[in-house]
Amino acid sequence: MDDPNPDPNPTQHPHTARGTLPAFTPVPRLRERSNGWKPQVQRAFIEALADTGSVASACRQVGRAEVGAYLLRRHPEAASFRAAWQAALDLGMQRIEDVAMDRALNGVEVPVYSYGKLVGSRTVHNDRLLMFMLRNRAPERFAEGKPKGLNAVGKMELERLKKQWRKEWEAERNAAAGEEEAETLRSLNTKLNASYENWYAQLSPRTRAAWKEYRRLEALDREEGYLCYDDPEHELYQDPEAQWDEVDEAMPLPSPERSAREAPEEPAEDTGPRCRSIKDEGWD
């Protein structure tokens, strides 16, 4: 079956995010359609498949149906296309593994609802996924070269690794947060200094002189350790002896000659309603 419009350049595909796709010859088409699988569409599909690892996603990117992609792969002259398809899946699988490893290490955000309302989110970690990725990516370290279950030693090793990765992640996050906080403080200081300079520039000469004198006196008070509560000339001055005098006048002590008969009477017994007993008058 000859292609009426053969591809003049059946060369290597462009570089993708995960590597380089092998060269392949597009599947020949009997007739050219606007929605058909032209050579450029086949190349775009293979590239999308390498980037996503999903046939459905790749078909959506090129605007074609999945059934058409599978029919194209079964074409008698699609040997080169099938090889490129498999190579793209291998590259796409690497990305899927990277995404799985990222989720295993950092977890996924799960929304938290209360009474039907979204109140926040929490990070959920999948330990099974993490150990699966470790056993497959480093079987000589975590599975002794073969798959095995997660025993007590494996659980301890997992907890140790999780703590180690957690510390590394928190250190990176704190470093980034510290740099961001420092940059924010520098920006605020710059704005405050500019605002102060603008305010000071608009003062009159006598006001500037008064401001400088105020700053000098304030610095002098700070050096001498001035406290308003110790200054008799200040309205907030507190005299300890005067305070004790006020307490004595406000709370006089009882006279020792006062007899017990002059003590205040105790409150009268409550005469409110009460329940009658069987011994009350009028009961047989």
Disulfide bonds with the S-S distance in Angstrom:
none
